Amino acid sequence: MAGNADGKGMVQVYTGEGKGKTTAALGLAVRAAGWGQRVLIVQFLKGRDTGELHSLTRLKPEIEIVQVGSPGFVRTCEERADEAGRTHRGLALAQLAVTGGKYQLVILDEVLVAISLGLLSLDEVLSLVHTKPESVELVLTGRGAPPEIVAEADLVTCMKEVKHPYQRGIEARQGVDY
C-alpha cells in the first residue's frame, strides 16, 4: 500500500463561504485511493443520503466514509444534545483513525462548523491536530476556520462565493450539490 512519497503528512483546511469545500476534500480522497492509500472520511453534521455515499462505497477498501450527523437540521435542545453526542463519537473515531496507522488520509468534513456551533471545542480539534503522526494527511473542512486552526495548518484554501444559484431561488440539486 502506497503512502505519502516523503512520509510527511500535512494539515489541510478548506474553508470559506463558497461552495466546494467538501468537493475538494473528496477529490483528494479519490486521488489518494488511486495510489493505494487508505482514506477515512468522517462527515460531521451530515446524515442524509448523498451521491458521494453511493460512489465512494464502490471504492472500498481504500475509502471508507462515515456520517455522524443527523439527517436534518438540528432545531431543538434535545436534538442538539443528540447531535453533540454523535459529533463526539465522530471525533473519537477520527482520533483512532489518525493515530491507528491504518489510514494515510483522514478527512473531517464539516468539523469546523461543529466547532462554530459549540458541538466540539477548539481545543478538542487542536488536540487531534497535535497528535497527528507525520505519516497521516489530515483535512479539515467547513465554514469559519478559527485562526488557531489556520495557524496550525500547512495549507489553507478559502472558497469565496461570487455567485450561487441559491440567490435565484434554485435549491440544492441531486447529483450536483449532494
C-alpha positions, 0 to 999 in steps of 0.5 A: 500500500502506497503512502505519502512519497516523503512520509510527511503528512500535512494539515489541510483546511478548506474553508470559506463561504463558497461552495466546494469545500467538501468537493475538494476534500473528496477529490483528494480522497479519490486521488489518494485511493488511486495510489493505494492509500487508505482514506477515512472520511468522517462527515460531521453534521451530515446524515442524509443520503448523498451521491458521494455515499453511493460512489465512494462505497464502490471504492472500498477498501481504500475509502471508507466514509462515515456520517455522524450527523443527523439527517436534518437540521438540528432545531431543538435542545434535545436534538442538539444534545443528540447531535453533540453526542454523535459529533463526539463519537465522530471525533473519537473515531477520527482520533483512532483513525489518525493515530491507528496507522491504518489510514494515510488520509483522514478527512473531517468534513464539516468539523469546523462548523461543529466547532462554530456551533459549540458541538466540539471545542477548539481545543478538542480539534487542536488536540487531534491536530497535535497528535497527528503522526507525520505519516497521516494527511489530515483535512479539515473542512467547513465554514469559519476556520478559527485562526488557531486552526489556520495557524496550525495548518500547512495549507489553507484554501478559502472558497469565496462565493461570487455567485450561487444559484441559491440567490435565484431561488434554485435549491440544492440539486441531486447529483450536483450539490449532494 
